[in-house]
């Protein structure tokens, strides 16, 4: 059974590389989304401030029109007052003029307050514009680097997939299907060696009987704790694979 795992182990090495690439790609795409999200937020804030300023302008225009009407009304009342002879009529016109004058003063105060608020919002709008321009300028190079990185990731992924497709043709189909099902669930190495009678996947101790079954290599042996497939890394069937190369590398480091 170790022989049937040989091709699957090679496939696994390629799959792990592709999984890492996909994670890196997702991370880089997230960075692009963050940049665009920041710009979108600034654009929304800019549009909100423009709308607020426009509303202030409309209110000011409306109040100015009211003031113009009140001024005309006051002039008309003054003209009438100069021609009346009765005290009662004169006093009534005076009261009406005073009321109109108070209303005009109130509108003028409202306009003054609105103009102050508008000036404040215009200052904020200018700051938002500056931030948006700086964001668009500064992020161009960063976006270009990220997009180039994603392109390189795609190219490397395509190359790895091509290598995988070649190896898959020689792999045991039954073992490969089991491996692929486990890989979909764990998104990590699912064919792992036993090290010091311990699963190198979940790092839980195994029985001597379990180790003997893996040593014999007659059937697929699954970890009773994490369901990974176990293999005996001293198997001659693995010689010449990247797994054997890593094993020798570990020996050198240990010595």
C-alpha positions as a printed NumPy array, in Angstrom:
array([[  0.   ,   0.   ,   0.   ],
       [  2.986,   2.304,   0.482],
       [  3.484,   2.145,  -3.29 ],
       [ -0.061,   3.423,  -3.909],
       [  0.622,   6.341,  -1.576],
       [  3.732,   7.401,  -3.457],
       [  1.867,   9.335,  -6.178],
       [ -0.7  ,  10.637,  -3.691],
       [  2.067,  12.078,  -1.535],
       [  3.483,  13.9  ,  -4.544],
       [  0.002,  15.212,  -5.321],
       [ -0.381,  16.3  ,  -1.713],
       [  2.811,  18.347,  -1.83 ],
       [  1.465,  20.208,  -4.866],
       [ -1.968,  20.629,  -3.288],
       [ -0.508,  22.112,  -0.114],
       [  1.455,  24.608,  -2.191],
       [ -1.725,  25.521,  -4.097],
       [ -3.703,  25.895,  -0.863],
       [ -1.048,  28.275,   0.455],
       [ -1.151,  30.202,  -2.785],
       [ -4.936,  30.464,  -2.612],
       [ -4.732,  31.765,   0.951],
       [ -2.138,  34.315,  -0.088],
       [ -4.269,  35.309,  -3.073],
       [ -7.306,  35.747,  -0.833],
       [ -5.232,  37.885,   1.521],
       [ -4.005,  40.067,  -1.334],
       [ -7.531,  40.401,  -2.732],
       [ -8.654,  41.432,   0.748],
       [ -6.023,  44.173,   0.725],
       [ -7.415,  45.454,  -2.576],
       [-10.923,  45.407,  -1.124],
       [ -9.757,  47.366,   1.918],
       [ -8.215,  50.038,  -0.303],
       [-11.368,  50.294,  -2.402],
       [-13.557,  50.235,   0.725],
       [-11.637,  53.194,   2.143],
       [-12.065,  55.133,  -1.089],
       [-15.766,  54.259,  -1.267],
       [-16.258,  55.436,   2.298],
       [-14.52 ,  58.726,   1.543],
       [-16.634,  59.181,  -1.603],
       [-19.808,  58.553,   0.416],
       [-18.709,  61.063,   3.057],
       [-17.893,  63.56 ,   0.321],
       [-21.318,  63.14 ,  -1.261],
       [-23.054,  63.441,   2.128],
       [-21.23 ,  66.701,   2.867],
       [-22.069,  68.075,  -0.577],
       [-25.725,  67.259,   0.037],
       [-25.657,  68.9  ,   3.473],
       [-24.08 ,  72.038,   2.009],
       [-26.657,  72.057,  -0.792],
       [-29.454,  71.824,   1.796],
       [-27.939,  74.768,   3.684],
       [-27.851,  76.748,   0.435],
       [-31.512,  75.977,  -0.22 ],
       [-32.483,  77.036,   3.305],
       [-30.513,  80.273,   3.007],
       [-32.089,  81.034,  -0.381],
       [-35.553,  80.385,   1.031],
       [-34.947,  82.623,   4.046],
       [-33.494,  85.378,   1.853],
       [-36.658,  85.246,  -0.269],
       [-38.757,  85.55 ,   2.886],
       [-36.689,  88.531,   4.037],
       [-37.195,  90.209,   0.645],
       [-40.955,  89.711,   0.993],
       [-40.893,  91.103,   4.537],
       [-38.937,  94.168,   3.392],
       [-41.531,  94.831,   0.714],
       [-44.286,  94.342,   3.266],
       [-42.625,  96.777,   5.683],
       [-42.275,  99.373,   2.918],
       [-45.951,  98.987,   2.047],
       [-46.955,  99.363,   5.683],
       [-44.764, 102.457,   6.068],
       [-46.438, 103.992,   3.027],
       [-49.883, 103.278,   4.454],
       [-48.876, 104.645,   7.851],
       [-47.874, 107.994,   6.375],
       [-51.351, 108.475,   4.94 ],
       [-53.594, 107.339,   7.81 ],
       [-55.183, 109.923,  10.128],
       [-56.709, 107.803,  12.852],
       [-54.543, 106.853,  15.821],
       [-56.026, 103.359,  15.967],
       [-55.05 , 102.644,  12.358],
       [-51.572, 104.144,  12.909],
       [-51.005, 101.96 ,  15.955],
       [-52.28 ,  98.848,  14.157],
       [-49.868,  99.461,  11.277],
       [-47.025, 100.071,  13.741],
       [-47.783,  96.761,  15.467],
       [-47.828,  94.946,  12.121],
       [-44.534,  96.573,  11.077],
       [-42.925,  95.615,  14.384],
       [-44.054,  92.004,  13.944],
       [-42.662,  91.936,  10.4  ],
       [-39.393,  93.463,  11.611],
       [-39.039,  90.819,  14.316],
       [-39.678,  88.077,  11.762],
       [-37.045,  89.585,   9.467],
       [-34.479,  89.74 ,  12.285],
       [-35.255,  86.104,  13.152],
       [-34.684,  85.053,   9.531],
       [-31.432,  87.011,   9.388],
       [-30.222,  85.245,  12.545],
       [-31.138,  81.881,  11.042],
       [-29.208,  82.76 ,   7.9  ],
       [-26.19 ,  83.736,   9.985],
       [-26.307,  80.401,  11.824],
       [-26.728,  78.47 ,   8.581],
       [-23.809,  80.298,   6.965],
       [-21.588,  79.38 ,   9.93 ],
       [-22.659,  75.744,   9.733],
       [-22.137,  75.726,   5.978],
       [-18.622,  77.114,   6.377],
       [-17.846,  74.406,   8.922],
       [-19.158,  71.664,   6.625],
       [-17.221,  73.117,   3.688],
       [-14.015,  72.842,   5.718],
       [-14.782,  69.194,   6.429],
       [-15.574,  68.637,   2.743],
       [-12.191,  70.045,   1.743],
       [-10.458,  67.708,   4.194],
       [-12.375,  64.739,   2.785],
       [-11.438,  65.776,  -0.772],
       [ -7.78 ,  66.021,   0.245],
       [ -7.888,  62.596,   1.924],
       [ -9.571,  61.044,  -1.121],
       [ -7.043,  62.543,  -3.527],
       [ -4.162,  61.373,  -1.33 ],
       [ -5.682,  57.892,  -1.082],
       [ -6.124,  57.623,  -4.843],
       [ -2.578,  58.863,  -5.484],
       [ -0.786,  56.836,  -2.816],
       [ -2.679,  53.606,  -3.426],
       [ -2.   ,  53.409,  -7.161],
       [  1.469,  51.935,  -6.749],
       [  0.308,  49.634,  -3.951],
       [ -2.636,  48.409,  -6.03 ],
       [ -0.321,  47.781,  -8.957],
       [  2.021,  45.723,  -6.762],
       [ -0.869,  43.709,  -5.334],
       [ -2.339,  43.016,  -8.78 ],
       [  1.094,  41.936, -10.055],
       [  1.404,  39.643,  -7.034],
       [ -2.002,  38.093,  -7.791],
       [ -0.958,  37.537, -11.411],
       [  2.212,  35.756, -10.256],
       [  0.152,  33.638,  -7.86 ],
       [ -2.227,  32.678, -10.678],
       [  0.669,  31.719, -12.942],
       [  2.368,  29.669, -10.223],
       [ -0.933,  27.991,  -9.383],
       [ -1.512,  27.086, -13.031],
       [  1.981,  25.572, -13.225],
       [  1.398,  23.511, -10.074],
       [ -1.957,  22.318, -11.372],
       [ -0.296,  21.217, -14.592],
       [  2.224,  19.156, -12.625],
       [ -0.584,  17.728, -10.515],
       [ -2.597,  16.684, -13.57 ],
       [  0.382,  14.702, -14.842],
       [  0.918,  12.862, -11.548],
       [ -2.797,  12.149, -11.064],
       [ -2.809,  10.058, -14.236],
       [ -0.47 ,   7.535, -12.6  ],
       [ -2.038,   7.609,  -9.119],
       [ -4.236,   4.869,  -7.683],
       [ -7.78 ,   6.157,  -8.319],
       [ -9.327,   4.674,  -5.148],
       [ -6.624,   6.071,  -2.869],
       [ -6.739,   9.397,  -4.685],
       [-10.498,   9.765,  -4.157],
       [-10.152,   9.05 ,  -0.446],
       [ -7.309,  11.529,  -0.197],
       [ -9.228,  14.254,  -2.042],
       [-12.268,  13.79 ,   0.19 ],
       [-10.116,  14.176,   3.318],
       [ -8.32 ,  17.188,   1.816],
       [-11.625,  18.971,   1.126],
       [-12.564,  18.577,   4.776],
       [ -9.253,  19.53 ,   6.397],
       [ -7.575,  21.857,   3.876],
       [ -4.257,  20.53 ,   5.184],
       [ -1.993,  17.465,   4.933],
       [ -4.103,  14.324,   5.245],
       [ -1.471,  11.706,   4.39 ],
       [  1.039,  11.934,   7.206],
       [  3.813,   9.799,   8.708],
       [  3.949,   8.262,  12.149],
       [  6.699,   9.845,  14.23 ],
       [  7.662,   8.243,  17.54 ],
       [  4.388,   6.297,  17.492],
       [  2.479,   9.579,  17.222],
       [  0.285,  10.92 ,  14.416],
       [  2.177,  13.863,  12.907],
       [ -1.174,  15.373,  11.949],
       [ -3.028,  15.564,  15.274],
       [  0.006,  14.717,  17.479],
       [ -1.884,  12.119,  19.512],
       [ -0.122,   8.919,  20.614],
       [ -0.938,   5.683,  18.775],
       [ -0.89 ,   2.034,  19.812],
       [  1.869,  -0.423,  18.902],
       [ -0.691,  -2.457,  16.965],
       [ -1.597,   0.59 ,  14.901],
       [  2.073,   1.22 ,  14.153],
       [  2.581,  -2.387,  13.047],
       [ -0.332,  -2.119,  10.606],
       [  1.195,   1.013,   9.106],
       [  4.624,  -0.654,   8.883],
       [  3.171,  -3.609,   6.951],
       [  1.587,  -1.229,   4.434],
       [ -0.918,  -3.796,   3.184],
       [ -3.967,  -1.531,   3.527],
       [ -4.724,   2.096,   4.102],
       [ -4.554,   2.83 ,   7.828],
       [ -6.448,   5.82 ,   9.185],
       [ -5.742,   7.714,  12.391],
       [ -8.482,   6.823,  14.853],
       [ -8.356,  10.379,  16.204],
       [ -8.233,  12.645,  13.125],
       [ -8.945,  10.207,  10.233],
       [ -5.729,  11.067,   8.396],
       [ -3.996,   8.38 ,   6.373],
       [ -0.805,   7.118,   7.982],
       [  2.326,   5.865,   6.254],
       [  5.677,   4.545,   7.431],
       [  8.251,   7.111,   6.382],
       [ 11.106,   4.566,   6.326],
       [  9.403,   2.71 ,   3.491],
       [ 11.593,   2.001,   0.452],
       [  8.576,   2.743,  -1.724],
       [  8.978,   6.411,  -0.882],
       [ 12.568,   6.672,  -2.074],
       [ 12.972,   9.26 ,  -4.787],
       [  9.992,  11.344,  -3.672],
       [  9.996,  14.789,  -2.124],
       [  8.899,  13.114,   1.113],
       [ 12.065,  11.04 ,   1.247],
       [ 14.125,  14.143,   0.506],
       [ 12.531,  15.974,   3.429],
       [ 13.143,  12.943,   5.639],
       [ 16.843,  12.911,   4.823],
       [ 16.984,  16.661,   5.386],
       [ 15.53 ,  16.213,   8.87 ],
       [ 18.117,  13.533,   9.624],
       [ 20.95 ,  15.887,   8.659],
       [ 19.513,  18.659,  10.828],
       [ 19.143,  16.252,  13.758],
       [ 22.692,  14.976,  13.472]])
